[in-house]
Amino acid sequence: MGIPGERRRTVWRRVVIVWALVMAVAGGLTLWMQDSTEPWGPHVRERTDPGDAQHLPPCPTPQACAYATTP
């Protein structure tokens, strides 16, 4: 049998290693899940010619319409 303090250190060392592994896996899963929910591609706004609005579907109500024309 070993020294009681040595056994206690071994148990704590294993607890810390398991905790670190769990945190690493949880962090990786969090980043993976976060990336998988976001759409692909660049997120930019584009200006279009107001004449292009005629090719867009009609708005159900004026309040729901997001199309804008500039003078």
Legacy VTK file of the C-alpha trace (Angstrom):
# vtk DataFile Version 3.0
C-alpha trace
ASCII
DATASET POLYDATA
POINTS 71 float
0.000 0.000 0.000
1.197 3.507 -0.742
1.246 6.650 1.289
-2.319 8.022 1.906
-1.411 11.491 0.598
-0.032 9.988 -2.600
-3.302 8.160 -3.291
-5.277 11.346 -2.695
-3.084 13.235 -5.200
-3.588 10.477 -7.770
-7.371 10.670 -7.366
-7.356 14.474 -7.694
-5.094 14.300 -10.718
-7.514 11.903 -12.445
-10.488 14.089 -11.510
-8.779 17.142 -13.015
-7.845 15.257 -16.202
-11.414 13.980 -16.661
-12.808 17.481 -16.015
-10.418 19.016 -18.577
-11.391 16.405 -21.178
-15.102 17.003 -20.588
-14.617 20.773 -20.926
-12.618 20.362 -24.149
-15.247 18.096 -25.704
-18.092 20.381 -24.604
-16.301 23.422 -26.026
-15.681 21.684 -29.327
-19.307 20.580 -29.562
-20.455 24.122 -28.781
-18.346 25.585 -31.582
-19.415 22.862 -34.004
-23.113 23.304 -33.202
-22.844 27.107 -33.416
-21.169 26.966 -36.837
-23.685 24.476 -38.206
-26.659 26.770 -37.496
-25.295 29.784 -39.363
-25.860 30.200 -43.095
-22.932 29.781 -45.469
-21.421 32.563 -47.523
-20.654 36.227 -47.073
-23.199 38.346 -45.256
-23.389 41.586 -47.212
-26.091 43.971 -48.300
-26.477 44.676 -51.949
-27.966 47.698 -53.607
-30.214 46.922 -56.532
-31.865 48.975 -59.187
-35.459 49.888 -58.168
-36.543 48.494 -61.523
-35.509 45.058 -60.278
-38.279 45.148 -57.635
-40.832 44.194 -60.265
-39.260 40.729 -60.418
-39.715 40.161 -56.680
-42.816 38.504 -55.223
-45.583 40.870 -54.061
-45.747 41.899 -50.403
-48.595 40.361 -48.362
-49.105 43.655 -46.480
-47.362 47.036 -46.790
-45.988 46.668 -43.227
-44.381 43.329 -44.085
-42.747 44.655 -47.225
-38.995 45.129 -46.952
-38.486 46.477 -50.461
-37.605 50.143 -50.643
-37.117 52.499 -53.536
-34.940 55.582 -53.512
-35.762 58.790 -55.390
LINES 1 72
71 0 1 2 3 4 5 6 7 8 9 10 11 12 13 14 15 16 17 18 19 20 21 22 23 24 25 26 27 28 29 30 31 32 33 34 35 36 37 38 39 40 41 42 43 44 45 46 47 48 49 50 51 52 53 54 55 56 57 58 59 60 61 62 63 64 65 66 67 68 69 70
